[in-house]
Amino acid sequence: MLPLSYKTVKQVAGPLIFVEGVKDAAYGEIVEVTNALGERVRGQVLDSREGLAVVQIFGSTLGLSTSGTSVRFLGETARVAVSDEMLGRVFDGLGNPRDGGPAIVAKEKREIVGAAINPYSRDEPSEFIQTGISAIDGMNTLVRGQKLPLFSGAGLPHNLLAAQIARQAKVLSSSEQFAVVFAAMGITSEEANFFMREFEETGALQRAALFLNLSSDPSMERILTPRLALTLAEFLAYEREMHVLVILTDMTNYCEALREISAARDEVPGRRGYPGYMYTDLATIYERAGRIKGKKGSITQIPILTMPADDKTHPIPDLTGYITEGQIYLSRDLHRAGIYPPIDVLESLSRLMNQGIGKGRTREDHRAVADQLYAAYAQGKDVRALSAIVGEEALSENDKKYLRVAERFERMFVKQGYYEDRSIEETLDIGWRVLDELPDSELKRIKPELIAKYRKRSVG
């Protein structure tokens, strides 16, 4: 049956057009819109009801009118061609080549919505992914199949950190293939050039696929970009048995696009004007991470979002925290102090950390060292706050030790170079050196046999 065309456009409202007299338009169906000059642009059905279809345009609605516009319903949902050849390439937010290379020719096209993973078929996330960043590997470990967001703020170096993770991330077993799928939404041209340059110059592009949606691109494209990236990730993970790390930045721009489209549809707004279904919509993205029983591959997600006004209670970080398994929190105070990456480990959390660390995975002293560093740093920060009131000379000798431990932790453990790729062994050894200031009697969270085995080596 040939696709039907309609010339019954009732209204053009921002990125939306309303088509009357439509029979059986499917939700999510792709349409082709032709204006009076014969120029074509594609769109997607956002709402379908008896005799009316609401279509979101992938592009500008400039030049569209209610009289000279025809809409052809193609009878299929949004699909993307997936292939191994997409690794090493850069695409725009709709999956078209952005690097000047040829279009991808693939044997199959997949729906970008993706199939939900049956909870019974889900395998438990486990096994260590090394990012080379001590504050993550040592204190908030990332494991395969986890979704661990990065909470940032305007002006903080989350783009630098995203590029560093994409460049350095690896699985410790060299026999297993590893790939990175990087999707950026609503970024500036300068940021797009930065990511392309970083991936190309460091060689990370060879095992990565980039999807870049610019701030000047349509809002609807921003909605599709993460789904395109995840569809490729699912193909690589479950068909090619690769371990795939998906980095999504910036989810705040994605949610702003959701709010814009919701307002154009005259929907009743929820918290702070965002649509009431934003939780469900975010879950359809985040929940595509994981491992499937019987499949060797896995998908691990690091969504990055900038918190408006550094507000952790804002709907975007709030809802993201409910769906994901922890968060990496960037601190403005550490950034002002010149520490990169400015990760506040006390505000950060990896709920699945214990499933990826320990003997045979990282090192037997990993959990104990992390716990001791947490306790010592927290006590040191309390002493720092006290010294600001009473003065450092009024502190006891023990308090001064913890004050120095907090300083060493920030300057030795958290702080590292942009091109510094630390192994987990190096990270844990640095942790022991941070604790050198404290006597054995203060290391109450580490077993004596571990102190005897590892502390000597660290000090030596």
C-alpha positions as CSV (number, residue, x, y, z in Angstrom):
1,M,0.0,0.0,0.0
2,L,1.4,3.4,-1.0
3,P,2.0,6.0,1.7
4,L,-0.9,8.5,1.9
5,S,-0.4,12.3,1.4
6,Y,-2.5,15.0,3.0
7,K,-2.9,18.7,2.2
8,T,-5.0,19.4,5.2
9,V,-2.6,21.2,7.5
10,K,-4.7,23.1,10.0
11,Q,-2.1,24.9,12.0
12,V,1.7,25.5,12.2
13,A,2.8,26.2,15.8
14,G,6.5,26.5,16.4
15,P,8.1,23.1,15.6
16,L,4.6,21.4,15.3
17,I,2.1,21.1,12.5
18,F,-1.5,19.9,13.0
19,V,-2.9,17.7,10.1
20,E,-6.7,17.1,9.9
21,G,-8.5,14.2,8.3
22,V,-5.8,11.7,9.0
23,K,-6.9,8.1,9.4
24,D,-4.8,5.6,11.5
25,A,-1.7,7.7,11.9
26,A,0.7,5.7,14.2
27,Y,2.4,7.2,17.3
28,G,6.0,7.8,16.4
29,E,5.4,7.3,12.6
30,I,7.8,9.1,10.3
31,V,6.3,11.6,7.9
32,E,7.7,13.6,4.9
33,V,6.6,17.2,4.7
34,T,6.8,19.2,1.4
35,N,6.4,22.9,1.3
36,A,5.0,25.1,-1.5
37,L,8.5,25.4,-3.1
38,G,9.0,21.6,-3.2
39,E,11.5,21.5,-0.3
40,R,11.3,18.4,1.8
41,V,11.8,17.9,5.5
42,R,11.0,14.9,7.8
43,G,9.1,14.8,11.0
44,Q,7.5,12.4,13.5
45,V,4.0,11.9,14.8
46,L,3.8,13.1,18.4
47,D,0.1,12.6,18.9
48,S,-2.6,10.7,17.0
49,R,-6.3,10.8,17.5
50,E,-9.4,10.4,15.4
51,G,-9.1,12.7,12.4
52,L,-6.0,14.6,13.7
53,A,-2.2,14.1,13.8
54,V,0.3,16.3,15.5
55,V,3.7,16.2,13.8
56,Q,7.0,17.4,15.1
57,I,9.4,18.6,12.4
58,F,13.1,17.6,12.3
59,G,14.2,21.0,11.3
60,S,12.8,24.5,10.8
61,T,9.1,25.1,10.0
62,L,10.1,28.4,8.2
63,G,8.2,28.6,4.9
64,L,5.5,26.1,5.8
65,S,1.9,27.3,5.4
66,T,-1.5,25.8,5.9
67,S,-2.3,25.9,2.2
68,G,0.7,24.9,0.2
69,T,2.1,22.1,2.5
70,S,1.6,18.4,1.9
71,V,2.3,15.7,4.5
72,R,3.1,12.1,3.5
73,F,2.8,9.4,6.2
74,L,5.5,6.7,5.5
75,G,4.1,4.0,7.7
76,E,7.3,3.3,9.6
77,T,8.9,4.5,12.8
78,A,12.3,6.1,13.2
79,R,15.1,3.7,12.3
80,V,18.9,4.0,12.1
81,A,21.3,1.9,10.1
82,V,23.8,0.1,12.5
83,S,27.2,-1.3,11.5
84,D,30.6,-1.9,12.9
85,E,31.8,0.7,10.5
86,M,30.2,3.4,12.6
87,L,33.2,3.2,15.0
88,G,35.7,5.8,14.2
89,R,33.1,8.1,12.7
90,V,31.3,11.4,13.7
91,F,27.6,11.9,13.0
92,D,25.1,14.6,13.6
93,G,22.1,14.3,15.9
94,L,20.1,12.4,13.3
95,G,22.8,9.9,12.4
96,N,24.1,11.6,9.2
97,P,27.9,11.7,8.7
98,R,29.4,14.9,10.1
99,D,33.0,14.1,9.3
100,G,32.9,14.3,5.5
101,G,33.0,10.5,5.2
102,P,30.6,8.4,3.2
103,A,27.1,7.5,4.4
104,I,26.8,4.2,6.4
105,V,25.6,1.3,4.3
106,A,24.3,-1.4,6.6
107,K,22.4,-4.7,6.2
108,E,19.8,-3.8,8.8
109,K,18.1,-0.8,10.3
110,R,16.8,-0.8,13.9
111,E,14.1,1.1,15.6
112,I,15.7,3.8,17.8
113,V,13.2,3.2,20.6
114,G,14.7,-0.2,21.4
115,A,13.3,-3.1,23.2
116,A,13.0,-3.0,26.9
117,I,15.2,-5.5,28.8
118,N,13.1,-8.1,30.5
119,P,13.9,-7.8,34.3
120,Y,14.2,-11.6,34.4
121,S,16.8,-11.6,31.7
122,R,18.9,-8.8,33.3
123,D,22.2,-9.9,34.7
124,E,23.6,-8.2,37.8
125,P,26.0,-5.4,36.9
126,S,29.6,-6.4,37.9
127,E,33.2,-6.3,37.0
128,F,35.4,-3.2,37.1
129,I,35.7,-0.5,34.4
130,Q,38.9,1.5,34.9
131,T,38.6,5.2,34.0
132,G,42.1,6.1,35.1
133,I,40.6,8.8,37.5
134,S,41.4,8.0,41.1
135,A,38.3,9.8,42.6
136,I,36.1,7.5,40.5
137,D,38.1,4.2,40.4
138,G,39.1,4.3,44.0
139,M,36.1,5.9,45.8
140,N,33.1,5.5,43.4
141,T,33.9,2.6,41.2
142,L,32.2,2.2,37.9
143,V,31.1,-1.4,37.0
144,R,29.9,-2.9,33.8
145,G,26.2,-2.5,33.2
146,Q,25.9,0.4,35.6
147,K,24.4,3.8,35.0
148,L,26.4,6.3,36.9
149,P,25.5,10.0,36.2
150,L,27.8,13.0,36.6
151,F,26.2,16.0,38.3
152,S,27.9,19.2,37.3
153,G,27.2,23.0,37.2
154,A,27.7,25.8,34.7
155,G,31.3,26.6,34.2
156,L,32.7,23.4,35.7
157,P,34.9,21.2,33.6
158,H,32.5,18.4,32.9
159,N,33.3,18.4,29.2
160,L,37.0,17.9,29.9
161,L,36.2,15.1,32.3
162,A,33.8,13.4,29.8
163,A,36.6,13.5,27.1
164,Q,39.1,12.1,29.6
165,I,36.8,9.2,30.6
166,A,36.1,8.4,27.0
167,R,39.8,8.4,26.2
168,Q,41.0,6.4,29.1
169,A,38.2,4.0,30.0
170,K,39.1,0.3,29.6
171,V,38.3,-3.2,30.8
172,L,41.2,-4.9,32.5
173,S,40.9,-8.0,30.4
174,S,42.7,-7.3,27.2
175,S,40.9,-10.1,25.4
176,E,37.5,-8.3,25.5
177,Q,36.6,-5.7,23.0
178,F,35.7,-2.2,24.4
179,A,34.0,0.7,22.6
180,V,32.7,4.2,23.5
181,V,29.5,5.7,22.1
182,F,29.5,9.4,22.8
183,A,26.3,11.5,22.3
184,A,26.3,15.3,22.9
185,M,23.0,17.2,22.9
186,G,22.6,21.0,22.6
187,I,26.3,21.8,22.6
188,T,27.9,24.8,20.9
189,S,30.0,24.6,17.8
190,E,33.1,25.3,19.9
191,E,32.3,22.4,22.2
192,A,31.7,20.1,19.1
193,N,35.0,21.1,17.7
194,F,36.7,20.4,21.0
195,F,35.2,16.9,21.2
196,M,36.1,16.1,17.6
197,R,39.7,17.4,18.1
198,E,40.2,15.5,21.3
199,F,39.0,12.2,20.0
200,E,41.0,12.5,16.8
201,E,44.3,13.7,18.2
202,T,44.4,11.2,21.1
203,G,43.4,8.2,18.9
204,A,40.3,7.5,20.9
205,L,38.2,7.9,17.8
206,Q,39.3,4.5,16.5
207,R,37.1,2.7,19.1
208,A,34.4,5.4,19.4
209,A,31.3,6.7,17.6
210,L,30.3,10.3,18.1
211,F,26.8,11.8,17.8
212,L,26.9,15.6,18.0
213,N,23.7,17.7,18.2
214,L,24.3,21.4,18.2
215,S,22.4,24.1,20.1
216,S,21.3,25.5,16.7
217,D,19.8,22.2,15.7
218,P,16.0,21.5,16.1
219,S,14.7,20.5,19.5
220,M,13.2,17.3,18.1
221,E,16.7,16.2,17.0
222,R,17.8,16.6,20.6
223,I,15.2,14.0,21.6
224,L,16.4,11.5,19.0
225,T,20.1,11.8,19.5
226,P,20.5,9.7,22.7
227,R,18.2,7.0,21.3
228,L,20.3,6.8,18.1
229,A,23.4,6.4,20.2
230,L,21.9,3.7,22.4
231,T,20.6,1.8,19.4
232,L,24.1,1.6,18.1
233,A,25.4,0.6,21.6
234,E,22.9,-2.2,21.8
235,F,24.0,-3.6,18.4
236,L,27.7,-3.5,19.4
237,A,27.0,-5.0,22.9
238,Y,24.5,-7.8,22.1
239,E,25.4,-8.6,18.5
240,R,29.1,-8.0,18.4
241,E,29.7,-9.0,22.1
242,M,31.5,-5.7,23.0
243,H,31.6,-3.9,26.3
244,V,30.2,-0.4,25.4
245,L,30.5,2.8,27.5
246,V,27.8,5.3,26.5
247,I,28.4,8.9,27.6
248,L,25.5,11.3,27.2
249,T,26.0,15.0,27.6
250,D,24.2,17.3,28.5
251,M,20.9,15.7,29.7
252,T,19.8,19.1,30.9
253,N,19.6,20.3,27.3
254,Y,17.6,17.1,26.5
255,C,15.1,17.9,29.2
256,E,14.9,21.5,28.1
257,A,13.9,20.2,24.6
258,L,11.3,18.0,26.3
259,R,9.8,21.1,28.0
260,E,9.8,23.1,24.8
261,I,7.9,20.4,22.9
262,S,5.5,19.9,25.8
263,A,4.7,23.6,25.9
264,A,4.2,23.7,22.1
265,R,1.6,20.9,22.5
266,D,-0.2,22.9,25.3
267,E,0.3,20.1,27.8
268,V,-0.3,20.7,31.5
269,P,3.1,21.4,33.0
270,G,4.6,19.6,36.0
271,R,7.4,20.7,38.3
272,R,9.0,24.0,37.1
273,G,7.3,23.7,33.8
274,Y,8.7,20.3,32.8
275,P,6.3,17.7,31.5
276,G,4.8,15.3,34.0
277,Y,6.1,12.3,32.1
278,M,9.7,13.4,32.2
279,Y,10.5,10.7,34.8
280,T,9.2,8.0,32.5
281,D,10.9,9.5,29.5
282,L,14.3,9.6,31.2
283,A,13.8,6.1,32.4
284,T,13.4,4.9,28.8
285,I,17.0,6.2,28.2
286,Y,18.7,5.2,31.4
287,E,17.2,1.8,31.7
288,R,18.8,0.7,28.3
289,A,22.0,0.2,30.2
290,G,22.8,-3.2,31.6
291,R,23.8,-6.8,31.0
292,I,21.7,-9.6,29.6
293,K,22.0,-13.2,30.7
294,G,23.7,-15.3,28.1
295,K,25.2,-12.3,26.3
296,K,28.8,-11.5,26.7
297,G,28.5,-7.7,25.9
298,S,27.3,-5.0,28.2
299,I,26.2,-1.3,28.1
300,T,27.4,1.0,30.8
301,Q,26.1,4.6,30.9
302,I,27.5,7.9,32.2
303,P,24.9,10.6,31.7
304,I,26.2,14.1,32.4
305,L,23.9,16.9,33.4
306,T,24.4,20.5,34.6
307,M,22.3,21.4,37.6
308,P,20.6,24.8,37.1
309,A,21.8,27.1,39.8
310,D,23.8,24.2,41.3
311,D,20.5,23.0,42.7
312,K,20.5,19.2,43.6
313,T,16.7,19.3,44.2
314,H,16.0,20.5,40.6
315,P,13.7,18.1,38.8
316,I,16.4,16.9,36.4
317,P,19.1,15.8,38.9
318,D,16.3,14.7,41.3
319,L,14.6,12.4,38.9
320,T,17.9,11.2,37.5
321,G,19.1,10.2,41.0
322,Y,15.9,8.1,41.4
323,I,16.6,6.1,38.2
324,T,20.3,5.6,38.3
325,E,22.7,3.9,40.7
326,G,24.5,6.8,42.3
327,Q,26.2,10.0,41.1
328,I,29.6,11.6,40.6
329,Y,29.3,15.2,42.0
330,L,31.5,18.0,40.8
331,S,32.3,20.7,43.5
332,R,32.6,24.4,42.7
333,D,34.7,24.9,45.8
334,L,37.3,22.3,44.7
335,H,37.3,23.9,41.2
336,R,38.0,27.3,42.7
337,A,40.9,25.7,44.7
338,G,42.4,24.7,41.4
339,I,41.8,21.0,41.7
340,Y,41.0,18.9,38.6
341,P,38.9,16.9,38.4
342,P,36.9,18.7,41.1
343,I,35.0,15.6,42.3
344,D,33.6,15.8,45.8
345,V,33.8,12.2,47.0
346,L,31.6,12.9,50.0
347,E,28.7,14.0,47.8
348,S,29.3,11.2,45.3
349,L,28.1,7.6,45.5
350,S,28.4,4.4,43.5
351,R,25.7,2.0,44.8
352,L,27.2,-0.9,42.8
353,M,30.8,-0.3,43.8
354,N,31.1,-3.5,46.0
355,Q,30.1,-5.7,43.0
356,G,33.1,-4.6,41.0
357,I,36.0,-4.4,43.5
358,G,38.0,-6.7,45.7
359,K,40.4,-9.6,45.3
360,G,40.5,-10.9,41.7
361,R,38.8,-7.7,40.4
362,T,40.8,-4.8,41.7
363,R,42.7,-5.5,44.9
364,E,41.8,-7.0,48.2
365,D,42.5,-3.8,50.2
366,H,40.2,-1.6,47.9
367,R,37.1,-1.5,50.1
368,A,39.0,-1.0,53.3
369,V,41.2,1.8,51.9
370,A,38.2,3.6,50.4
371,D,36.3,3.4,53.7
372,Q,39.3,4.8,55.6
373,L,39.8,7.6,53.1
374,Y,36.2,8.5,53.4
375,A,36.3,8.6,57.2
376,A,39.6,10.5,57.4
377,Y,38.6,13.1,54.7
378,A,35.2,13.7,56.4
379,Q,36.9,14.2,59.8
380,G,39.5,16.5,58.2
381,K,36.8,18.7,56.6
382,D,35.1,19.0,59.9
383,V,38.4,20.1,61.5
384,R,38.9,22.5,58.7
385,A,35.6,24.1,59.4
386,L,36.5,24.3,63.1
387,S,39.9,25.8,62.4
388,A,38.2,28.6,60.4
389,I,36.5,29.6,63.7
390,V,39.0,29.0,66.4
391,G,42.3,29.1,64.4
392,E,44.6,26.3,63.6
393,E,46.8,26.9,66.7
394,A,43.9,25.9,68.9
395,L,43.6,22.5,67.4
396,S,45.0,19.3,69.0
397,E,47.8,17.4,67.4
398,N,45.4,14.7,66.3
399,D,43.1,17.2,64.7
400,K,46.1,18.8,62.9
401,K,46.9,15.3,61.5
402,Y,43.4,15.0,60.0
403,L,43.6,18.5,58.7
404,R,46.8,17.5,56.8
405,V,45.2,14.3,55.6
406,A,42.3,16.2,54.1
407,E,44.7,18.5,52.3
408,R,46.8,15.6,51.0
409,F,43.7,13.8,49.9
410,E,42.6,16.7,47.7
411,R,46.1,17.5,46.4
412,M,47.4,14.0,45.9
413,F,44.5,11.7,45.4
414,V,41.7,13.7,43.8
415,K,43.9,16.1,41.8
416,Q,45.5,14.7,38.7
417,G,46.5,15.8,35.3
418,Y,44.1,15.8,32.3
419,Y,46.4,13.3,30.5
420,E,47.2,11.3,33.6
421,D,45.9,7.8,33.4
422,R,46.3,6.0,36.7
423,S,45.9,2.3,37.1
424,I,43.9,1.0,40.0
425,E,47.2,-0.2,41.6
426,E,48.5,3.4,41.5
427,T,45.3,4.8,42.8
428,L,45.3,2.5,45.9
429,D,49.0,3.1,46.5
430,I,48.3,6.9,46.5
431,G,45.5,6.3,49.0
432,W,48.0,4.6,51.3
433,R,50.4,7.5,51.0
434,V,47.6,9.9,51.9
435,L,47.1,7.9,55.1
436,D,50.8,7.9,56.0
437,E,50.1,10.8,58.4
438,L,48.0,8.6,60.6
439,P,49.3,6.0,63.0
440,D,48.1,2.4,62.7
441,S,45.8,2.8,65.7
442,E,43.8,5.4,63.7
443,L,43.3,3.1,60.7
444,K,40.2,1.5,62.3
445,R,38.5,0.5,59.1
446,I,41.5,-1.5,57.7
447,K,42.3,-5.0,59.0
448,P,45.8,-5.3,60.6
449,E,46.9,-7.9,58.1
450,L,46.1,-5.5,55.2
451,I,48.0,-2.7,57.0
452,A,51.0,-5.0,57.4
453,K,50.9,-6.1,53.8
454,Y,50.3,-2.8,52.0
455,R,51.4,0.0,54.2
456,K,55.1,-0.9,54.2
457,R,55.1,-1.1,50.4
458,S,53.4,2.3,50.1
459,V,55.7,4.0,52.5
460,G,58.8,2.4,51.0
